[in-house]
Amino acid sequence: NDQMQGDLLTSVMQRDMDSLRTAIEQVDRGQFEQMVDKLLKAQHIYLLGMRSSSFLTGYLNFYFRLIFKNVTLVQNAVAGETFVQVQPGDVLLAISFPRYSKMTVNAVQYAREKGADVVAITDSTLAPLYPLASAALLVRSDMISFVDSITAPLSLLNALILAVGQQRRDDLSATLADMEQVWSRYSIFGKDDE
């Protein structure tokens, strides 16, 4: 309650804007480029995030599947079965914010043992994923009362999606053109004259 004085709408949105400003100033551009490079060269990309981070990996999965043909979203129930297939040349992109999930840390350790490369998005050099990752992007996920604000992490993911999409623009253009034809042929979004 102390954090939310006055107009709640303004307070929440102002905190989110402050988080974005901080992220712009603090995200390591070298680590960002390194992560983009690793994703582009991966034989297979695994995306992992638990609890509120699962929404971030779900969002990333939606767009990465338009860009890459080799993406797997790891979900709680199937993590064990999925990770049996992890091998050298694969990249696990793990996302974890406080309260850090032990399941995420265990999965990252397992992927490393299998020879996969691990990249992470987390909030601090003290986060459990940070020392386990070959590239890590640090961005805050602020607590607003009982809610995790994922504004800054989501904006960072948008930049990551656009960066890999730019490098794969020819493949992406072909995929989007194919999707438009399917949508039009089957009136996925309704007819133009309606």
N, C-alpha and C positions, 0 to 999 in steps of 0.2 A: 504493500500500500504506500510506503514511503517513496517508492520509485514512480508512482503514478499520481502525481499531484496535478490538480486542475483538470483540463480537458484530456480524457483518456486517449481519444483518437490522436490528438496532436502529440501527446507524450510518447505513445508507441511508435508512431511514424517518425518522430524526431530521433528517437533512439536508433531506429533502423537506418536512417540517413547517416547518423554518426558512425554506425558500424560500417557502412559502405565507404565513407571517407577514410576511416582507419584502414580498411582492406586495401584501398587504392594506394595508400602510402606504404603499406607494410608487405604486401605480397612480393616475394622474390621473383623477379622476371626471369632470372637464369633457371631457377627451379621449374618455373612454368614452362619454359621452352624445352627443358629436359624431359618433363612429363609428356608434353605433346610428342616429342620425338620417340619416346619409348612406346607410347600408344600406337603411333603410326607403324612401328616396326614389329609389334607384337604378333605372334602366331595366333594367339587367342587372348581375348580380354575378358577378365572376370571382374564383376562389380559387386562390392560387398558393403553393406551398411545396415546396422541394426537399429531398432527403436526409431526415433525421429529421423535418423540418418537414412533409414530405408526409403523414405520419400525422396530424398536427394538421389539415391542410386536408381530408383524407379524412373525419375525424370531423366537422368543421364542415359539410362538404358533405352528409353523411347527414342532419343535423338541419335545415340550411337548406333542403333540398329539401322538407321537410315544411311549412315556413313560407312559402317563396317559390316562384314558378313560373319564375323567371328566373335560375337559378344554373348556372354552369359550373365544374367542377373542371378546372383546367389541369394536364395531366400532361406530363412531359418530352417524350415522343415527339410530342405534338400541339400543343405550345406555339405553334409558328409558324403553323399553320393556324388555331388558335383566335384568336390575337390580331389577325389580319387584320380581324376583325369588330368589334373594340373601337372605341367611338365616344364622343363627348361624351354625358354623362348616365349612362354606365356607371361602376361602381366596381370597382376591382381591390383585393381584400384580400390583401396579401402577408405571408407569415410567414417570417422568416429569423433564424437564430441562428448564433453562431460554430460553425464555420467557414463564413462567409457564402458563399452560392452566387453566382458571377458571373452565371449564367443568370437568377437571380431579379432581380438588379439590372438587367440588360439588358432583361428583360421589363417591369419597372416603368418604366424610361425610355421604352420604346416606347409603353406605354399612356398615359403622360403626353403624349408627342408627338401621339398620336391624339386627345387631348382628354379622356380618361377621368380620373376622380378616383382617387387612390391613397390607401388607408389601410393602415397597417402594424402588425404586432405583432413587436417585436424586443426586444433587451435593453438598448440604451444609446443615448444621444444621439450617440455616436460611430459607431454602426452605419451602414452605407452606405444603408439604406432610410430612416433617420430624416429626413434633409433632403429627401427626395423625396416624403414623405407629407404630406397635408393634415391628417391626424389619425394619431397614433401612440400605441400602448399599449406601455409598457416593462415587461417582466417578465423575470426571469432564467431561463435554461435552464442549470442548473449541470452541469458535468462531474463525474461520479463515476467515477473511473478512466477507462475508455475508453467509458463510456456517457453519453449526454446524458439528463439527468433532465428530463422534460417535465411534471412534476407541476404546477408553478405555471402554465405556459402553458395546460395543459389545463383547469385550474380557471378561468382567465380566460375561455377559450372557453365553458365552461359558463355563466358569467355573461352573456356576450354573446348566446348562444343564448336564454337565458331572457328577457333584456331585449327582444330583437326579437320573441320569441314572445309576450310579454305585450302588446306593441303590436299584434300581428296575431292576437290570441286567437280572434276569431270565425272567421277563415279557417283557423287551426290546428285549432280544434275540429271544423270541418266535415271537414277532411282526415283527422283521426284517426278520426272516426266512420265515414267511408267505408272507411278501412283496416280497422277492426274488422269491418265487414260482409263485406268480401272475405275476411279471415282466417277468419271464422266459416263463411261459405258454402263455402269450398274446404278447410276443415279444415287450414289452414296450420300450426297448432301442435298438431294432433291433436284428437281428440274429447274432450269433457268427461267422458264415461263411461269413458274408458280409463285 
